[in-house]
Amino acid sequence: MDNSYRFYRNTACEYFPCHKVKDEESFNCMFCYCPLYLLEECGGNYIDNNGIKDCSNCLIPHSPKGYDYINEKLMAKIREMQSENLKKKDE
């Protein structure tokens, strides 16, 4: 895949790839650190290690469609928070 605003592969990174994958050509480095980490339910493949997420087995942010998935999850969380704020204002 070509680098774009949705996909970026940084083969110069000393950690590339930071996860074991079958196809390094489609490994997306756009989200080196997952912006969904702070969400209680991110939808990823993580292990709860005494309250700390271990995301070593999650490849969502590094998949070719990871950009779209992450943006959809973030927008859903924003809508949820906006809705909660509106309810509080109505009380």
C-alpha positions in Angstrom: 0.0 0.0 0.0 1.1 3.5 -0.7 1.6 6.0 2.2 -1.3 8.4 2.6 -3.3 10.1 5.3 -4.8 6.6 6.1 -1.8 4.5 5.8 1.9 4.9 6.7 4.6 2.3 6.8 7.8 3.3 8.6 10.3 0.7 7.7 13.1 2.9 9.0 11.7 2.5 12.6 14.0 0.4 14.7 10.9 -1.4 16.0 9.3 -2.2 12.6 7.2 -4.2 12.7 6.4 -3.9 16.4 4.0 -6.9 16.1 4.6 -10.2 14.4 2.6 -10.2 11.2 2.4 -12.3 8.0 2.5 -9.4 5.6 4.8 -6.5 6.4 3.7 -4.7 3.2 0.3 -4.0 4.7 1.5 -3.1 8.2 0.2 0.3 9.1 2.3 2.5 11.4 -0.2 5.4 11.3 -1.2 4.8 14.9 2.1 3.8 16.5 0.2 4.0 19.8 -3.4 3.2 19.7 -5.7 6.1 20.5 -8.3 3.7 21.7 -6.2 2.5 24.6 -8.1 4.6 27.1 -11.5 3.3 26.0 -12.8 0.7 28.3 -14.2 -1.2 25.4 -11.9 -0.6 22.4 -12.9 -3.7 20.5 -9.4 -4.9 20.3 -7.7 -8.1 21.3 -6.2 -7.2 24.6 -5.5 -8.9 27.9 -6.3 -7.1 31.2 -3.2 -7.4 33.3 -4.3 -6.0 36.7 -6.0 -3.0 35.2 -3.4 -2.4 32.5 -4.2 -3.4 29.0 -1.7 -5.6 27.2 -2.3 -5.0 23.6 0.6 -7.1 22.3 -1.8 -9.3 20.4 -3.9 -6.6 18.9 -3.3 -5.6 15.3 -6.3 -3.3 14.7 -4.3 -0.1 14.6 -1.8 -1.7 12.3 -4.2 -3.2 9.8 -4.9 -1.5 6.5 -8.5 -0.7 7.7 -7.4 0.3 11.1 -7.6 4.0 10.4 -11.3 3.7 9.5 -12.0 1.5 12.5 -10.3 3.8 15.0 -12.0 6.9 13.6 -15.4 5.2 13.8 -14.8 4.2 17.4 -13.6 7.7 18.3 -16.6 9.4 16.7 -19.0 7.0 18.4 -17.4 7.8 21.8 -17.7 11.6 21.0 -21.4 11.2 20.1 -22.0 9.2 23.3 -20.3 11.9 25.4 -22.2 14.7 23.7 -25.4 12.9 24.4 -24.6 12.5 28.0 -23.7 16.2 28.3 -27.1 17.1 26.7 -28.9 14.9 29.2 -27.1 16.6 32.1 -28.0 20.0 30.8 -31.7 19.0 30.6 -31.7 17.9 34.3 
